[in-house]
Amino acid sequence: MFSRWNWVACGFYLVLNICSPDASAGLVQSCGHIIPESPVLALGSNFTALCILNESCLDFGNIYANQIIWKIKNRVVPKDQYREINRTVSSVTFNDTSSLATPLTCNILADGQIEQNIYGITVTVGLAPEKPKNLSCIVHQISRFTYVMTCSWNPGRHTFLDTEFRLRYSWPEEVFPDCIPKGVNNSCTITDIQFFVNTEIWVEAANALGKAESDPLVVDPIDIVKPLSPQNVSVSSGILPTVLKLSWENWISDAVMTLKFNIRYRITGDTSWMEVPSEDTASPRTSFSVQGLRPYTEYAFSIRCMKEDGVGYWSDWSEEKTGITTEDEPSKGPPIWRIIDASHLPASWIVHLIWKALKPFEANGVILQYEVTVRDKSSLSSPLKKYNVTSTNHTLQLPKGTYEVTLIARNSVGASPPSVLLIPESNSKAPVKNLRTLPKHDKLWVGWTAPNSYVLKYVIEWCLVSSSSDCIIEWQIALGDVQGVDLKGIKPFKCYLITVYPLYADGQGSGESVKAYLKQDRPSKGPTVQTKKVGKAEAVLTWNHLTVEEQNGFIRNYTILYKTIDGNETVVTVDPSKTEYTLSSLTSDTLYTVRMMASTDNGSRTGPDFTFTTQKFGKGEIEAIVVPVCLAFLLIVLLGVLFCFNKRDLIKKHIWPIVPDPSKSNIAQWSPQVPAKHDFNTKNQMYPEGSFTDVSVVEIEADDKKSFSEQDLKPFDLLKKEKSTSEGHSSGIGGSSCMSSPRQSVSDSDEGETTQNTSSTVQYSTVVLNGYRDQTPVQVFSRSESTQPLLDSEERSEDHTGGADSAAQRQQYFRQNGGQDENNIDRPCFERAKQITRANEGDLVGFVQLQVSGQSSQPLGLGMAKNTQEAALSNILQTCTEGQTVRPETVEENPLSVDDMPKSYLPQTVRQGGYMPQ
């Protein structure tokens, strides 16, 4: 074990060795090295390296071989690959050099603590060169007299090492300098060559691992020449319209070699070349005439050459040159067809003749004009009609019949063969059968089955179907022995109408048509659905067909999808020919969402959503409810009208009461100038028993408010007694009677109101009292059935005599009391007046009517003398205090006749207050 100071000393020694001028390699020179030095190894071979320590390091630092550690690119090599040969040498062995990497270093570990690098080498792994193969050489003509030879070979596999290739060649007695490739390893060019001498050529490859040589190639350079292509090529037209002449120059001397040629040509714009037969150009030459060309057609030509015997290489093709052949007569007549419009006049046609321009190889020149000849085959005597046309169509108006049309095309050389078209009066011949189409790449194949009769040719018409424009017809003619053609220029996703006509020698067959698509797609949009009619449980949907531009294919079916807001969707498939469908079994008063989908062979497209609500009632349900209700209502109205008509009088009295006309009132006639007198003899009762039917009370309010004495009220006793006996059978005078309105009384609170209140109903009566102290009874009022209010002129007749006291006198009023208790008769006038006033709730003034039996010869009360009445009334008023009310009562038994009725007159206002009779 080294002490600490020993390690310090060792490190100092190593530094001195590294810094020493003699130690150019530093630590490696002073302490050890590795052998072999920077080896080049074969890939996959075995390799052993030795690390040798210098004695100087061993003596000073006690460093030995067992302390050596081998590393490959800082990766420690496993110990099992080490071998300690002696105390200064350690080896490492690798069985497969493919795992080696650079650098390989030898390191030492002193005292197990410090690792120090001793030496390192670079290891190169690669392969030895393979034998070059496929050596070949070619001599290129650079100019008329300059040639170079370029040889190429296959260098073989990659060696991962620097490998040198050399092209070596020699004559039998002379060796030439090697040709070393520059930048490549598979070819080299020799500039100094000699013809007509055999030359041996080979390739040599060498690197650090070995050397290899190719097989030798012995060749005469003249046999491997690739000459320059012919120069200055020109093309000229000959006398014939099918011949063009080519001329050129050869850039190789005939003394060096003789040449043969290859000529190719094509129509300008075409991609395929045609060649002149090789045997026609196998001899040396500088010109050639190409025959069999099309008249008035432009051609492009190119030429190449090689050694005549065929040994060597073809030159490159020369630059293309073009030429045009001369014109010739058109080779065929233009194809002709017709479109007949018979809608203008019933007996004539509008015939549109159309024909196709000849192709260049058919026209053989510039077409100057067309000659159209029309012959009427229905009439042999009709003359021919000729027309000169420069366009490719012509329109004629012809009578209906059979015509033969002849068309000739002319150019500067001559006329074409005629094209004949037969236009029969009717297409009565057999049509083609089983017309069908089939897409083929970018073409649409149209096939049919030929009819049984012999067909000269077929005319195939097609046009693009459009909803916004007319169908523009295109057509072509096929020979009679074919049963199918390819239509070119067909666009995908477009609908075409295709029609095939068979043409016979004596007529024309009717056309068969079919619609077809080259390619189909799903529709551009979906159908827009609407409701035509909506019921309770059904809805009629309607929609429009998609336009042909929107279909993009054949519509195979329509699909209706409908549902409620929260329900499942129902799907219905509809035939594509329909535009209307009825949904059934719907729920009433329900919102539905419906949409429609159109489908082709390549997909579907859905239209917008549409909502509708079913009706709450079905058809006829509302009528079934409304009609009976209306009939019942009419019946009730009719019964009501009949009832009202029968009860019209009763209804009239309740709704429209009779209002007397004041202008026709005869109330003044009810008040006699001289009242009738009555015999008040004590032997004859004034009021026979049972003569009163009702009792009314007249209240008289006196200004002095003094009570009447019992003596003053004696004249009323008889009335009170008679009232009690007849109270139960009132006839309505002052009480309740049939068809009589209740009478309102005026309360104490209504003292400020005038007696002219038109809302009150006033009934007039005559009150007859017993004589006061044997005086003549006072004549009061006799009741009247009139409801007319008092006239102002009559009511104020006494006011003129009353002077300023009239306002106070009008404060007294009358009250009706038909049911007064008999015990109240003996009460003082003032108390009775208050009681009666509180008992009555009406505001109308009641006047007592007294009816006396027919025993008296004159009305009761009217037979008294006027002075007797005034005396009796005066005594009564003097007895009662102010504010007391006198209540005369009457009893009616049997009504008097009209003649015996006591006369009544208007009440008069008493100065002391209240109304008093005269």
PyMOL commands that set and color helices and strands:
alter all, ss='L'
color gray80, all
select helices_A, chain A and resi 4-19+27-31+55-61+65-67+79-81+97-99+221-224+278-281+360-363+548-551+621-646+648-655+662-664+667-670+714-729+748-750+772-774+792-795+799-809+822-826+829-839+866-879
alter helices_A, ss='H'
color red, helices_A
select strands_A, chain A and resi 32-35+40-42+47-53+68-72+75-76+82-84+89-94+104-110+114-121+124-126+133-141+147-154+164-170+187-190+199-207+210-213+217-219+225-226+231-237+244-249+259-267+274-275+287-290+298-307+321-324+336-341+348-355+369-376+385-389+393-399+403-410+419-423+433-440+443-449+457-464+473-479+484-487+495-504+507-508+512-517+529-534+539-543+557-564+570-574+580-583+591-600+603-606+610-613+908-909+915-916
alter strands_A, ss='S'
color yellow, strands_A
deselect
rebuild
show_as cartoon
